[in-house]
Amino acid sequence: MTAAATATAHGDPHHLGALDHDQRASNQRGPAPKRIVTGYGFWIFLLSDMVMFSAFFATYAVLHDQTAGGPGGAQLFDLRSVAIETGCLLASSFTCGLASIAADVRNRVWFQAAMAVTCALGLAFLSLEAREFASLVAQGAGPTRSAFLSAFFTLVGCHGLHVSDGILWLLTMMAQVAAKGFRPDIRRRILCFALFWHALDIIWVAVFTVVYLLGSAA
């Protein structure tokens, strides 16, 4: 028996042959699956979006009391309507999770049903937000009335625009699954959509707390 074979037989982990074997095993594992790489890359995009919203939050924090003698949040915000908006969006996050589970088990019926409910809840959220904006403008509290209202419409409106984009993406995913099934590339897009939609819910919780709750208390 050679020295190399003897060292290997005795379980010497520092032997060159043992290291070569470990390196070969590592090389056989290959690169990470596309699903993981895609999810990681999309998280980087979401973080860049978070940076943009952080800038909007910082701007609002600076300007929230710059009402130019006009009404502030305590006079303008209807917390009951905003609470319903929040409930719709949080419920849509739950149904989006159900759609992701249905996609994992390749169940088209449950996927389409869960996505349809998610879409309906998202549209309800947008309709309530549009009604709120229209009411503010009708009261003379449009985005040009004061710096506070400019910051408010920019922050909340940008989130609403993201929700609108998410609904268009949702409908596209429903159409693709109906036409092509759960192909690997479509499942990766569903993963990215779910990450996007849940991120919007997290941002809205921050908006609800910082803008509406604190604004009404002030």
N, CA, C and O of each residue as an XYZ file, in Angstrom:
872
protein
N       0.859     -1.205      0.000
C       0.000      0.000      0.000
C       0.886      1.244      0.000
O       1.827      1.327      0.789
N       0.605      2.192     -0.857
C       1.404      3.403     -0.961
C       1.143      4.317      0.230
O       0.213      4.098      1.006
N       1.996      5.364      0.365
C       1.822      6.307      1.477
C       0.529      7.091      1.336
O      -0.161      7.354      2.321
N       0.203      7.465      0.086
C      -1.034      8.225     -0.124
C      -2.239      7.393      0.238
O      -3.175      7.878      0.873
N      -2.212      6.109     -0.178
C      -3.348      5.243      0.136
C      -3.437      5.007      1.623
O      -4.534      4.950      2.178
N      -2.258      4.864      2.303
C      -2.262      4.642      3.747
C      -2.856      5.843      4.463
O      -3.670      5.687      5.373
N      -2.440      7.072      4.045
C      -2.965      8.274      4.695
C      -4.456      8.410      4.471
O      -5.189      8.826      5.368
N      -4.907      8.060      3.278
C      -6.344      8.138      2.996
C      -7.113      7.114      3.801
O      -8.198      7.394      4.309
N      -6.545      5.924      3.914
C      -7.210      4.865      4.668
C      -7.323      5.225      6.137
O      -8.292      4.846      6.795
N      -6.330      5.964      6.669
C      -6.358      6.376      8.071
C      -7.221      7.609      8.282
O      -7.317      8.112      9.402
N      -7.851      8.101      7.223
C      -8.782      9.232      7.346
C      -8.089     10.560      7.548
O      -8.647     11.432      8.215
N      -6.894     10.759      7.003
C      -6.168     12.020      7.138
C      -6.853     13.072      6.281
O      -6.778     12.993      5.054
N      -7.538     14.083      6.896
C      -8.273     15.073      6.099
C      -7.370     16.056      5.390
O      -7.811     16.760      4.482
N      -6.066     16.118      5.806
C      -5.162     17.092      5.223
C      -4.356     16.517      4.075
O      -3.510     17.198      3.495
N      -4.622     15.254      3.748
C      -3.885     14.637      2.649
C      -4.332     15.225      1.336
O      -5.513     15.523      1.157
N      -3.407     15.397      0.415
C      -3.711     16.021     -0.877
C      -4.809     15.286     -1.616
O      -5.645     15.908     -2.271
N      -4.812     13.975     -1.517
C      -5.844     13.195     -2.206
C      -7.226     13.480     -1.658
O      -8.202     13.541     -2.405
N      -7.305     13.660     -0.315
C      -8.601     13.963      0.291
C      -9.093     15.326     -0.160
O     -10.280     15.497     -0.434
N      -8.182     16.309     -0.240
C      -8.581     17.628     -0.697
C      -9.049     17.596     -2.141
O     -10.026     18.256     -2.492
N      -8.368     16.842     -2.974
C      -8.788     16.728     -4.367
C     -10.173     16.122     -4.473
O     -10.968     16.534     -5.318
N     -10.466     15.159     -3.635
C     -11.788     14.525     -3.662
C     -12.858     15.529     -3.254
O     -13.919     15.588     -3.876
N     -12.588     16.333     -2.199
C     -13.561     17.331     -1.772
C     -13.782     18.374     -2.860
O     -14.907     18.824     -3.081
N     -12.696     18.759     -3.541
C     -12.837     19.750     -4.607
C     -13.662     19.205     -5.754
O     -14.485     19.920     -6.326
N     -13.446     17.936     -6.098
C     -14.244     17.336     -7.168
C     -15.709     17.283     -6.791
O     -16.574     17.541     -7.628
N     -16.006     16.947     -5.521
C     -17.402     16.902     -5.073
C     -18.043     18.278     -5.160
O     -19.211     18.411     -5.525
N     -17.251     19.320     -4.814
C     -17.781     20.685     -4.897
C     -18.075     21.070     -6.333
O     -19.087     21.709     -6.623
N     -17.170     20.673     -7.242
C     -17.375     21.018     -8.646
C     -18.580     20.312     -9.236
O     -19.219     20.835    -10.149
N     -18.899     19.135     -8.728
C     -20.027     18.380     -9.263
C     -21.360     19.024     -8.898
O     -22.366     18.781     -9.564
N     -21.378     19.846     -7.843
C     -22.636     20.465     -7.446
C     -23.097     21.498     -8.460
O     -24.299     21.695     -8.638
N     -22.161     22.159     -9.126
C     -22.513     23.091    -10.189
C     -23.071     24.397     -9.659
O     -23.092     24.612     -8.447
N     -23.527     25.279    -10.553
C     -24.064     26.580    -10.153
C     -25.430     26.443     -9.479
O     -26.078     25.400     -9.554
N     -25.847     27.525     -8.820
C     -27.149     27.538     -8.150
C     -28.264     27.457     -9.183
O     -28.093     27.921    -10.310
N     -29.409     26.871     -8.816
C     -30.535     26.803     -9.759
C     -30.988     28.191    -10.191
O     -30.806     29.172     -9.471
N     -31.583     28.256    -11.384
C     -32.036     29.537    -11.919
C     -33.081     30.182    -11.015
O     -33.138     31.407    -10.916
N     -33.908     29.374    -10.355
C     -34.953     29.922     -9.486
C     -34.329     30.729     -8.349
O     -34.831     31.794     -7.987
N     -33.222     30.211     -7.783
C     -32.550     30.912     -6.688
C     -31.863     32.165     -7.206
O     -31.942     33.224     -6.583
N     -31.189     32.047     -8.344
C     -30.487     33.199     -8.916
C     -31.479     34.296     -9.283
O     -31.227     35.475     -9.031
N     -32.612     33.908     -9.880
C     -33.626     34.897    -10.257
C     -34.200     35.603     -9.034
O     -34.354     36.825     -9.026
N     -34.518     34.820     -7.993
C     -35.044     35.414     -6.771
C     -34.056     36.370     -6.128
O     -34.435     37.442     -5.656
N     -32.783     35.979     -6.111
C     -31.756     36.840     -5.533
C     -31.622     38.139     -6.329
O     -31.536     39.221     -5.749
N     -31.605     38.027     -7.654
C     -31.508     39.221     -8.490
C     -32.702     40.138     -8.328
O     -32.558     41.360     -8.343
N     -33.888     39.553     -8.172
C     -35.077     40.397     -8.020
C     -35.087     41.088     -6.665
O     -35.602     42.200     -6.542
N     -34.525     40.445     -5.646
C     -34.402     41.098     -4.345
C     -33.544     42.351     -4.454
O     -33.823     43.355     -3.798
N     -32.500     42.297     -5.278
C     -31.664     43.480     -5.477
C     -32.488     44.611     -6.096
O     -32.359     45.768     -5.697
N     -33.341     44.267     -7.080
C     -34.232     45.284     -7.658
C     -35.159     45.857     -6.598
O     -35.355     47.071     -6.537
N     -35.739     44.987     -5.753
C     -36.653     45.464     -4.722
C     -35.944     46.388     -3.735
O     -36.527     47.369     -3.274
N     -34.694     46.080     -3.412
C     -33.946     46.948     -2.502
C     -33.736     48.329     -3.115
O     -33.785     49.335     -2.408
N     -33.503     48.382     -4.418
C     -33.382     49.692     -5.075
C     -34.698     50.453     -5.016
O     -34.706     51.677     -4.880
N     -35.814     49.731     -5.117
C     -37.129     50.363     -4.987
C     -37.336     50.873     -3.564
O     -37.913     51.940     -3.360
N     -36.865     50.112     -2.589
C     -36.967     50.541     -1.195
C     -36.181     51.830     -0.960
O     -36.608     52.688     -0.187
N     -35.044     51.965     -1.621
C     -34.254     53.191     -1.481
C     -35.052     54.384     -1.996
O     -35.032     55.453     -1.385
N     -35.755     54.208     -3.120
C     -36.574     55.292     -3.658
C     -37.675     55.676     -2.684
O     -37.891     56.862     -2.434
N     -38.377     54.690     -2.129
C     -39.435     54.993     -1.173
C     -38.870     55.609      0.102
O     -39.525     56.444      0.727
N     -37.670     55.209      0.493
C     -37.047     55.820      1.673
C     -36.842     57.312      1.452
O     -37.026     58.112      2.368
N     -36.462     57.683      0.235
C     -36.302     59.109     -0.081
C     -37.642     59.836      0.006
O     -37.705     60.964      0.496
N     -38.711     59.197     -0.467
C     -40.039     59.814     -0.361
C     -40.480     59.952      1.094
O     -41.061     60.970      1.472
N     -40.208     58.932      1.913
C     -40.544     59.009      3.324
C     -39.765     60.130      4.011
O     -40.317     60.866      4.828
N     -38.485     60.253      3.676
C     -37.673     61.311      4.272
C     -38.202     62.690      3.879
O     -38.252     63.605      4.701
N     -38.598     62.825      2.608
C     -39.161     64.096      2.148
C     -40.452     64.416      2.881
O     -40.672     65.555      3.294
N     -41.300     63.418      3.042
C     -42.565     63.636      3.754
C     -42.308     64.022      5.210
O     -42.982     64.899      5.749
N     -41.330     63.366      5.848
C     -41.031     63.663      7.249
C     -40.593     65.119      7.420
O     -40.895     65.748      8.434
N     -39.883     65.649      6.426
C     -39.423     67.036      6.499
C     -40.570     68.018      6.248
O     -40.614     69.092      6.850
N     -41.497     67.648      5.359
C     -42.525     68.587      4.909
C     -43.893     68.372      5.532
O     -44.836     69.084      5.185
N     -44.033     67.419      6.435
C     -45.384     67.076      6.910
C     -46.079     68.214      7.653
O     -47.307     68.241      7.735
N     -45.301     69.154      8.193
C     -45.938     70.272      8.897
C     -45.928     71.562      8.080
O     -46.287     72.624      8.588
N     -45.519     71.471      6.826
C     -45.483     72.656      5.958
C     -46.804     72.760      5.204
O     -46.878     72.482      4.007
N     -47.844     73.165      5.929
C     -49.197     73.196      5.351
C     -49.547     74.537      4.709
O     -50.612     74.664      4.104
N     -48.680     75.532      4.826
C     -48.934     76.863      4.249
C     -50.267     77.435      4.717
O     -50.981     78.081      3.949
N     -50.593     77.193      5.975
C     -51.843     77.704      6.527
C     -53.067     76.906      6.129
O     -54.185     77.267      6.497
N     -52.877     75.828      5.385
C     -53.997     74.987      4.953
C     -54.224     73.818      5.893
O     -53.601     73.744      6.953
N     -55.104     72.909      5.520
C     -55.414     71.775      6.390
C     -54.263     70.776      6.466
O     -53.491     70.624      5.520
N     -54.163     70.101      7.603
C     -53.175     69.052      7.786
C     -53.830     67.684      7.772
O     -55.005     67.543      7.433
N     -53.052     66.681      8.145
C     -53.569     65.318      8.105
C     -54.741     65.089      9.027
O     -55.661     64.346      8.685
N     -54.726     65.722     10.207
C     -55.811     65.517     11.160
C     -57.149     65.986     10.612
O     -58.195     65.449     10.976
N     -57.121     66.994      9.730
C     -58.365     67.513      9.154
C     -58.773     66.776      7.872
O     -59.940     66.811      7.481
N     -57.826     66.120      7.226
C     -58.100     65.563      5.910
C     -58.284     64.052      5.881
O     -59.062     63.547      5.071
N     -57.592     63.322      6.741
C     -57.555     61.867      6.622
C     -58.786     61.220      7.232
O     -59.226     61.580      8.323
N     -59.333     60.253      6.497
C     -60.447     59.428      6.980
C     -59.883     58.049      7.323
O     -59.710     57.204      6.444
N     -59.601     57.830      8.601
C     -58.927     56.605      9.006
C     -59.774     55.363      8.753
O     -59.225     54.284      8.533
N     -61.081     55.491      8.779
C     -61.924     54.323      8.535
C     -61.743     53.821      7.103
O     -61.615     52.618      6.873
N     -61.734     54.744      6.145
C     -61.530     54.353      4.750
C     -60.128     53.791      4.545
O     -59.947     52.810      3.824
N     -59.139     54.414      5.180
C     -57.763     53.939      5.032
C     -57.592     52.566      5.676
O     -56.829     51.735      5.182
N     -58.302     52.331      6.777
C     -58.229     51.016      7.415
C     -58.796     49.933      6.495
O     -58.272     48.820      6.448
N     -59.860     50.255      5.767
C     -60.416     49.296      4.804
C     -59.417     49.047      3.678
O     -59.236     47.906      3.254
N     -58.770     50.101      3.192
C     -57.718     49.941      2.178
C     -56.641     48.985      2.683
O     -56.217     48.070      1.976
N     -56.207     49.218      3.924
C     -55.145     48.388      4.499
C     -55.584     46.935      4.602
O     -54.812     46.025      4.299
N     -56.834     46.716      5.034
C     -57.344     45.345      5.128
C     -57.374     44.652      3.773
O     -57.046     43.471      3.666
N     -57.771     45.395      2.734
C     -57.803     44.810      1.387
C     -56.409     44.398      0.935
O     -56.227     43.312      0.384
N     -55.423     45.263      1.168
C     -54.077     44.958      0.687
C     -53.447     43.820      1.478
O     -52.769     42.969      0.902
N     -53.660     43.793      2.792
C     -53.102     42.701      3.595
C     -53.770     41.368      3.233
O     -53.101     40.337      3.174
N     -55.073     41.388      2.994
C     -55.756     40.164      2.574
C     -55.248     39.695      1.218
O     -55.140     38.494      0.972
N     -54.936     40.649      0.333
C     -54.412     40.269     -0.983
C     -53.043     39.606     -0.864
O     -52.694     38.752     -1.679
N     -52.273     39.991      0.142
C     -50.980     39.338      0.357
C     -51.176     37.873      0.742
O     -50.404     37.009      0.327
N     -52.210     37.598      1.536
C     -52.515     36.216      1.917
C     -52.932     35.388      0.705
O     -52.457     34.268      0.515
N     -53.822     35.944     -0.110
C     -54.269     35.194     -1.292
C     -53.137     35.026     -2.308
O     -53.092     34.033     -3.034
N     -52.220     36.005     -2.358
C     -51.052     35.861     -3.229
C     -50.184     34.699     -2.755
O     -49.634     33.958     -3.570
N     -50.061     34.542     -1.441
C     -49.329     33.397     -0.904
C     -49.989     32.079     -1.279
O     -49.307     31.107     -1.603
N     -51.328     32.047     -1.235
C     -52.036     30.841     -1.653
C     -51.776     30.528     -3.131
O     -51.634     29.366     -3.513
N     -51.717     31.574     -3.949
C     -51.425     31.367     -5.371
C     -50.021     30.789     -5.556
O     -49.811     29.937     -6.419
N     -49.075     31.241     -4.761
C     -47.711     30.709     -4.853
C     -47.675     29.229     -4.473
O     -46.974     28.435     -5.101
N     -48.435     28.869     -3.441
C     -48.497     27.460     -3.042
C     -49.130     26.624     -4.149
O     -48.658     25.529     -4.454
N     -50.211     27.149     -4.754
C     -50.867     26.429     -5.847
C     -49.920     26.250     -7.029
O     -49.946     25.216     -7.695
N     -49.080     27.259     -7.292
C     -48.106     27.136     -8.386
C     -47.073     26.062     -8.066
O     -46.645     25.329     -8.957
N     -46.673     25.963     -6.810
C     -45.679     24.951     -6.426
C     -46.209     23.535     -6.616
O     -45.450     22.629     -6.960
N     -47.521     23.337     -6.393
C     -48.109     22.004     -6.541
C     -48.757     21.807     -7.911
O     -49.394     20.784     -8.163
N     -48.587     22.807     -8.806
C     -49.089     22.733    -10.186
C     -50.617     22.610    -10.265
O     -51.140     21.862    -11.090
N     -51.320     23.341     -9.410
C     -52.777     23.301     -9.414
C     -53.299     24.578    -10.091
O     -53.299     25.657     -9.498
N     -53.736     24.428    -11.329
C     -54.161     25.599    -12.106
C     -55.421     26.241    -11.537
O     -55.525     27.466    -11.480
N     -56.375     25.418    -11.119
C     -57.662     25.954    -10.656
C     -57.459     26.841     -9.436
O     -57.942     27.973     -9.399
N     -56.746     26.330     -8.438
C     -56.525     27.113     -7.220
C     -55.639     28.316     -7.490
O     -55.816     29.368     -6.876
N     -54.692     28.171     -8.401
C     -53.836     29.309     -8.733
C     -54.660     30.441     -9.343
O     -54.545     31.594     -8.927
N     -55.492     30.105    -10.331
C     -56.285     31.143    -10.986
C     -57.284     31.760    -10.013
O     -57.520     32.968    -10.051
N     -57.870     30.946     -9.144
C     -58.837     31.470     -8.176
C     -58.162     32.424     -7.190
O     -58.676     33.506     -6.908
N     -57.003     32.010     -6.672
C     -56.299     32.855     -5.708
C     -55.818     34.148     -6.352
O     -55.876     35.211     -5.735
N     -55.347     34.060     -7.586
C     -54.899     35.267     -8.269
C     -56.074     36.191     -8.591
O     -55.931     37.412     -8.538
N     -57.221     35.627     -8.921
C     -58.405     36.452     -9.203
C     -58.836     37.217     -7.953
O     -59.188     38.393     -8.033
N     -58.809     36.553     -6.808
C     -59.162     37.234     -5.555
C     -58.132     38.311     -5.236
O     -58.487     39.405     -4.795
N     -56.865     38.003     -5.457
C     -55.810     39.001     -5.241
C     -56.036     40.228     -6.121
O     -55.883     41.363     -5.669
N     -56.396     39.993     -7.362
C     -56.673     41.092     -8.283
C     -57.861     41.925     -7.804
O     -57.812     43.154     -7.834
N     -58.922     41.260     -7.364
C     -60.110     41.980     -6.897
C     -59.782     42.839     -5.675
O     -60.240     43.978     -5.579
N     -59.006     42.311     -4.755
C     -58.632     43.073     -3.565
C     -57.727     44.248     -3.936
O     -57.849     45.334     -3.370
N     -56.820     44.026     -4.888
C     -55.972     45.125     -5.342
C     -56.770     46.231     -6.009
O     -56.502     47.413     -5.793
N     -57.750     45.851     -6.818
C     -58.595     46.854     -7.464
C     -59.442     47.604     -6.437
O     -59.661     48.807     -6.578
N     -59.921     46.900     -5.399
C     -60.666     47.577     -4.332
C     -59.783     48.600     -3.623
O     -60.227     49.705     -3.315
N     -58.544     48.228     -3.371
C     -57.597     49.162     -2.756
C     -57.416     50.404     -3.627
O     -57.465     51.530     -3.133
N     -57.208     50.192     -4.924
C     -56.989     51.327     -5.821
C     -58.221     52.212     -5.931
O     -58.098     53.434     -6.009
N     -59.403     51.614     -5.938
C     -60.625     52.421     -6.049
C     -60.817     53.295     -4.815
O     -61.232     54.448     -4.927
N     -60.516     52.744     -3.632
C     -60.631     53.540     -2.404
C     -59.599     54.663     -2.392
O     -59.887     55.777     -1.954
N     -58.410     54.363     -2.870
C     -57.372     55.400     -2.909
C     -57.729     56.490     -3.910
O     -57.532     57.673     -3.632
N     -58.251     56.106     -5.070
C     -58.663     57.096     -6.064
C     -59.789     57.971     -5.521
O     -59.814     59.178     -5.760
N     -60.726     57.356     -4.785
C     -61.810     58.141     -4.191
C     -61.273     59.130     -3.164
O     -61.755     60.259     -3.070
N     -60.277     58.705     -2.397
C     -59.669     59.605     -1.419
C     -58.998     60.786     -2.111
O     -59.168     61.929     -1.690
N     -58.236     60.517     -3.169
C     -57.569     61.599     -3.891
C     -58.590     62.566     -4.487
O     -58.416     63.783     -4.417
N     -59.653     62.019     -5.074
C     -60.676     62.880     -5.672
C     -61.345     63.743     -4.615
O     -61.635     64.913     -4.861
N     -61.593     63.171     -3.434
C     -62.217     63.938     -2.356
C     -61.311     65.072     -1.883
O     -61.779     66.178     -1.617
N     -60.010     64.790     -1.781
C     -59.079     65.835     -1.351
C     -59.019     66.970     -2.365
O     -59.026     68.145     -1.996
N     -58.960     66.614     -3.644
C     -58.917     67.649     -4.676
C     -60.201     68.471     -4.663
O     -60.159     69.688     -4.842
N     -61.351     67.810     -4.450
C     -62.635     68.523     -4.405
C     -62.692     69.492     -3.235
O     -63.389     70.504     -3.303
N     -61.966     69.194     -2.158
C     -61.932     70.086     -0.998
C     -60.914     71.215     -1.155
O     -60.744     72.031     -0.249
N     -60.242     71.261     -2.296
C     -59.209     72.266     -2.489
C     -57.882     71.889     -1.884
O     -57.012     72.741     -1.703
N     -57.714     70.596     -1.562
C     -56.477     70.105     -0.952
C     -55.719     69.237     -1.939
O     -55.366     68.097     -1.640
N     -55.471     69.795     -3.131
C     -54.714     69.070     -4.136
C     -53.221     69.133     -3.881
O     -52.779     69.754     -2.915
N     -52.448     68.502     -4.729
C     -50.996     68.448     -4.495
C     -50.297     69.795     -4.586
O     -49.176     69.930     -4.095
N     -50.922     70.797     -5.199
C     -50.289     72.116     -5.295
C     -50.683     73.043     -4.141
O     -50.226     74.185     -4.084
N     -51.523     72.565     -3.227
C     -51.993     73.434     -2.134
C     -50.889     73.755     -1.138
O     -50.817     74.881     -0.644
N     -50.030     72.794     -0.834
C     -48.964     73.014      0.141
C     -47.867     71.985     -0.076
O     -48.046     71.005     -0.799
N     -46.723     72.227      0.566
C     -45.618     71.267      0.481
C     -46.009     69.941      1.124
O     -45.622     68.875      0.646
N     -46.775     70.010      2.207
C     -47.256     68.790      2.857
C     -48.067     67.941      1.892
O     -47.845     66.734      1.802
N     -48.991     68.538      1.177
C     -49.842     67.780      0.258
C     -49.053     67.311     -0.961
O     -49.348     66.249     -1.508
N     -48.070     68.071     -1.391
C     -47.219     67.603     -2.492
C     -46.480     66.336     -2.090
O     -46.420     65.381     -2.865
N     -45.913     66.317     -0.877
C     -45.202     65.134     -0.392
C     -46.156     63.964     -0.198
O     -45.806     62.819     -0.483
N     -47.361     64.251      0.287
C     -48.354     63.198      0.512
C     -48.771     62.540     -0.804
O     -48.745     61.315     -0.921
N     -49.149     63.341     -1.779
C     -49.595     62.786     -3.057
C     -48.462     62.036     -3.757
O     -48.706     61.028     -4.420
N     -47.230     62.516     -3.617
C     -46.103     61.840     -4.257
C     -45.867     60.470     -3.642
O     -45.725     59.483     -4.363
N     -45.824     60.402     -2.319
C     -45.544     59.137     -1.634
C     -46.676     58.125     -1.838
O     -46.434     57.002     -2.279
N     -47.890     58.519     -1.522
C     -49.018     57.593     -1.611
C     -49.341     57.272     -3.074
O     -49.673     56.134     -3.404
N     -49.241     58.276     -3.946
C     -49.512     58.035     -5.362
C     -48.497     57.109     -6.000
O     -48.850     56.288     -6.848
N     -47.229     57.231     -5.599
C     -46.209     56.334     -6.150
C     -46.485     54.888     -5.740
O     -46.310     53.966     -6.536
N     -46.916     54.699     -4.497
C     -47.272     53.340     -4.068
C     -48.464     52.827     -4.867
O     -48.474     51.673     -5.295
N     -49.473     53.679     -5.069
C     -50.623     53.259     -5.863
C     -50.241     52.905     -7.287
O     -50.808     51.982     -7.872
N     -49.278     53.636     -7.855
C     -48.806     53.307     -9.202
C     -48.148     51.935     -9.220
O     -48.322     51.178    -10.175
N     -47.398     51.607     -8.181
C     -46.782     50.283     -8.090
C     -47.843     49.189     -7.994
O     -47.695     48.125     -8.596
N     -48.911     49.449     -7.239
C     -49.991     48.465     -7.141
C     -50.651     48.265     -8.506
O     -50.987     47.140     -8.877
N     -50.836     49.352     -9.249
C     -51.410     49.237    -10.596
C     -50.525     48.383    -11.497
O     -51.020     47.531    -12.234
N     -49.217     48.613    -11.437
C     -48.290     47.793    -12.219
C     -48.362     46.330    -11.783
O     -48.300     45.422    -12.612
N     -48.494     46.111    -10.471
C     -48.596     44.744     -9.968
C     -49.832     44.028    -10.481
O     -49.777     42.832    -10.769
N     -50.946     44.737    -10.602
C     -52.171     44.120    -11.116
C     -52.005     43.747    -12.591
O     -52.461     42.684    -13.013
N     -51.365     44.601    -13.368
C     -51.099     44.254    -14.771
C     -50.199     43.022    -14.857
O     -50.417     42.150    -15.698
N     -49.207     42.951    -14.005
C     -48.317     41.791    -13.962
C     -49.099     40.548    -13.561
O     -48.902     39.475    -14.132
N     -49.981     40.691    -12.584
C     -50.806     39.571    -12.128
C     -51.657     39.009    -13.265
O     -51.717     37.796    -13.461
N     -52.309     39.893    -14.009
C     -53.146     39.437    -15.121
C     -52.308     38.747    -16.192
O     -52.756     37.786    -16.817
N     -51.095     39.240    -16.401
C     -50.204     38.593    -17.369
C     -49.842     37.182    -16.922
O     -49.809     36.258    -17.734
N     -49.571     37.019    -15.629
C     -49.238     35.691    -15.104
C     -50.418     34.727    -15.240
O     -50.236     33.555    -15.571
N     -51.616     35.224    -14.984
C     -52.796     34.378    -15.143
C     -52.942     33.911    -16.588
O     -53.239     32.744    -16.843
N     -52.731     34.828    -17.529
C     -52.852     34.474    -18.947
C     -51.762     33.485    -19.357
O     -52.036     32.553    -20.113
N     -50.551     33.667    -18.880
C     -49.469     32.764    -19.258
C     -49.670     31.373    -18.694
O     -49.415     30.384    -19.381
N     -50.127     31.279    -17.444
C     -50.387     29.960    -16.862
C     -51.521     29.270    -17.609
O     -51.452     28.067    -17.862
N     -52.566     30.019    -17.966
C     -53.678     29.430    -18.701
C     -53.232     28.915    -20.069
O     -53.738     27.899    -20.546
N     -52.284     29.614    -20.699
C     -51.869     29.233    -22.049
C     -50.740     28.202    -22.060
O     -50.703     27.335    -22.933
N     -49.821     28.292    -21.099
C     -48.599     27.484    -21.166
C     -48.355     26.609    -19.943
O     -47.419     25.810    -19.931
N     -49.184     26.750    -18.921
C     -48.986     25.921    -17.735
C     -47.851     26.434    -16.858
O     -47.413     27.578    -16.987
N     -47.387     25.573    -15.969
C     -46.361     25.962    -15.007
C     -44.970     25.577    -15.507
O     -44.288     24.751    -14.901
N     -44.565     26.179    -16.607
C     -43.210     25.964    -17.081
C     -42.215     26.584    -16.100
O     -42.576     27.493    -15.353
N     -40.970     26.106    -16.091
C     -39.992     26.653    -15.139
C     -39.825     28.167    -15.238
O     -39.719     28.842    -14.214
N     -39.799     28.713    -16.461
C     -39.618     30.157    -16.583
C     -40.829     30.917    -16.047
O     -40.681     31.994    -15.470
N     -42.029     30.356    -16.236
C     -43.229     31.015    -15.718
C     -43.267     30.939    -14.199
O     -43.697     31.891    -13.549
N     -42.829     29.838    -13.625
C     -42.786     29.731    -12.168
C     -41.798     30.725    -11.572
O     -42.023     31.244    -10.478
N     -40.714     30.993    -12.278
C     -39.770     32.002    -11.788
C     -40.404     33.396    -11.815
O     -40.173     34.207    -10.918
N     -41.204     33.666    -12.849
C     -41.894     34.960    -12.898
C     -42.935     35.075    -11.792
O     -43.124     36.151    -11.224
N     -43.604     33.982    -11.487
C     -44.567     33.999    -10.386
C     -43.862     34.284     -9.073
O     -44.378     35.028     -8.238
N     -42.683     33.698     -8.883
C     -41.897     33.972     -7.676
C     -41.569     35.456     -7.577
O     -41.721     36.054     -6.511
N     -41.123     36.051     -8.671
C     -40.785     37.475     -8.653
C     -42.016     38.327     -8.385
O     -41.946     39.305     -7.640
N     -43.150     37.960     -8.990
C     -44.386     38.717     -8.736
C     -44.760     38.654     -7.265
O     -45.133     39.672     -6.683
N     -44.667     37.474     -6.648
C     -45.022     37.333     -5.239
C     -44.119     38.193     -4.358
O     -44.598     38.836     -3.424
N     -42.829     38.209     -4.644
C     -41.915     39.062     -3.892
C     -42.297     40.538     -4.037
O     -42.276     41.291     -3.064
N     -42.644     40.937     -5.253
C     -43.034     42.324     -5.517
C     -44.299     42.696     -4.747
O     -44.372     43.764     -4.139
N     -45.282     41.818     -4.776
C     -46.569     42.123     -4.141
C     -46.422     42.191     -2.623
O     -46.986     43.081     -1.987
N     -45.671     41.261     -2.039
C     -45.461     41.297     -0.591
C     -44.672     42.541     -0.185
O     -44.927     43.115      0.874
N     -43.720     42.960     -1.015
C     -42.968     44.177     -0.715
C     -43.882     45.402     -0.702
O     -43.708     46.298      0.124
N     -44.853     45.444     -1.611
C     -45.813     46.549     -1.615
C     -46.626     46.584     -0.329
O     -46.938     47.660      0.181
N     -46.972     45.413      0.196
C     -47.706     45.372      1.466
C     -46.857     45.923      2.603
O     -47.355     46.663      3.451
N     -45.577     45.565      2.623
C     -44.693     46.064      3.678
C     -44.575     47.585      3.600
O     -44.612     48.269      4.624
N     -44.434     48.111      2.382
C     -44.336     49.562      2.218
C     -45.629     50.239      2.659
O     -45.596     51.302      3.279
N     -46.773     49.624      2.341
C     -48.041     50.245      2.726
C     -48.219     50.278      4.240
O     -48.778     51.238      4.769
N     -47.760     49.262      4.937
C     -47.828     49.285      6.400
C     -47.053     50.488      6.936
O     -47.493     51.147      7.878
N     -45.897     50.769      6.330
C     -45.125     51.952      6.724
C     -45.882     53.235      6.382
O     -45.896     54.175      7.177
N     -46.514     53.283      5.202
C     -47.292     54.463      4.823
C     -48.456     54.668      5.786
O     -48.696     55.784      6.247
N     -49.171     53.601      6.085
C     -50.325     53.684      6.991
C     -49.900     54.199      8.365
O     -50.605     55.001      8.977
N     -48.747     53.735      8.849
C     -48.293     54.136     10.177
C     -47.759     55.560     10.193
O     -48.162     56.367     11.031
N     -46.852     55.875      9.269
C     -46.167     57.175      9.287
C     -47.079     58.296      8.791
O     -47.127     59.371      9.390
N     -47.801     58.048      7.700
C     -48.589     59.112      7.091
C     -49.942     59.264      7.781
O     -50.300     60.357      8.219
N     -50.685     58.177      7.875
C     -52.075     58.308      8.327
C     -52.208     58.289      9.843
O     -52.848     59.178     10.405
N     -51.630     57.311     10.520
C     -51.800     57.260     11.970
C     -51.121     58.440     12.666
O     -51.748     59.135     13.465
N     -49.847     58.665     12.364
C     -49.147     59.783     12.983
C     -49.697     61.115     12.517
O     -49.763     62.069     13.292
N     -50.098     61.187     11.238
C     -50.670     62.433     10.731
C     -51.991     62.771     11.391
O     -52.248     63.939     11.686
N     -52.829     61.787     11.627
C     -54.102     62.038     12.282
C     -53.900     62.407     13.744
O     -54.618     63.248     14.284
N     -52.927     61.780     14.378
C     -52.656     62.095     15.781
C     -52.151     63.533     15.919
O     -52.491     64.235     16.872
N     -51.331     63.960     14.950
C     -50.818     65.322     15.015
C     -51.933     66.348     14.840
O     -51.674     67.552     14.868
